[in-house]
Amino acid sequence: MIKMTAITTKFFLLAAVTSLLFAGCGGKTLSTQDGNGEVSGVVYDESGGTVPGVAVYAAGRTTTTGPGGAYVLKDVSPVDLLVKADTEINGKIYYGQNFARIFGNERSMSVNMVLYQKGRGATVFGSVVDGFGRSVAGARVFARGIGSAKALFSMTELTDANGEYRISGIPGGYDYQIVANTLGSDSDSKIVNLGTGANRRTDLQIFNGTNPILPAPRNFSVVAYTAPTEPTNRSGASNRYDGVKEQLTGHAPKVKNVTRRTSGGDTVEIDLTWDALGADSLLGYRIYRGGSSGTIAPYEFLRDPLGEIFTDLDDALTDGRTYRYQVAGVTTDYNDSGVGEGPRSSVDSVRPLDNISVFSPVTDTGTVDFDWGFVTNARSYAVLLYNQKPGPGVRTIIAPVWVSSTDYGFSGLTAGTYYYVIAGTDDNGAYTLSEIRSVSVP
């Protein structure tokens, strides 16, 4: 049976910034100048699709998103700053921004941004106070879309010395959950509607943390994808593999880092999902990773109490190697001795596949036959056939049939142009996807 992810409706793209508490546990050591760090993330459009060719800049550093919408700003001073992005699409200006905390010799990951049309942005601002009404400096405030905006991610900001926060650059027209917490406090949460151009005050009050006994995260699942890098374009089109992934596994993680490669030249990503714990004193989640044997060690920290998905962005991910993962909730009472960390989830593992080679299909009146090369460790293959280019929400015209052979054909097709992807899987959470190609059927 094909392994499916546990979460079928949780398309949350969550901004995770490396926490000072876990310096040395997350990120990786970098060769930067004078102890500087890096910041990376992905730029999306409002539909949740990734956008290539976007200018990203902060602290005098500039880069451009790659084919998968990912960016890396290198040699950035270790400070708190706003990372901004903008581009012109069809004669209109789109831009986005998010807060980042940079640490020396580490990469702050998943500082993601949503592009929205200029003039449509909204702002939420306010104060954070404690149980006695005193201002709380350095509290972290999250804003995450809910309902129709659930494909967006958590934007985050820190309160200033007066306990004030301001999160700008939020796409207007959606409902948002606003959450504040800090070490040693429970979270306060409110739901607000942010219309286009809105400037909404939302004050929050956090009380001393209750340090709840956390359960282990449930329904933990790991999936690996191997896929080609799409050509860069500036049209604003979503990454077309998102819809393919969504149909295969029930969710559509978007994050990519185009520097990772299999032996065949494709990119690799590994996506972790679980059921949110929902505790009032939840600080976030600690991610553990190990190889095929030995200790599973602390790897990264998702500083988001709303988190339910984490995408491994390690440049070193490769095919043919087994990766084991666990996740544990962490309360706001966490300290270096381990107090406040809940039990880990079950262990789940995955072994990414190499790329898949596809041969030219053979067509005849109403028929098309596909052939592809054998992929080491793959056990099943399927042809995903579309009558339009794949993308978010686009489904195959015929339900995929998984076969053990390296050929499959369709008959009874009407004349016209079709698009297809060949998928392979090891039946245990690893998928390899071919290029998206077209074929004309007479």
Summary of the structure (lengths in Angstrom):
residues: 442
radius of gyration: 22.2
end to end distance: 35.2
largest distance: 77.6
contacts: 1588
relative contact order: 0.15
helix: 4%
strand: 44%
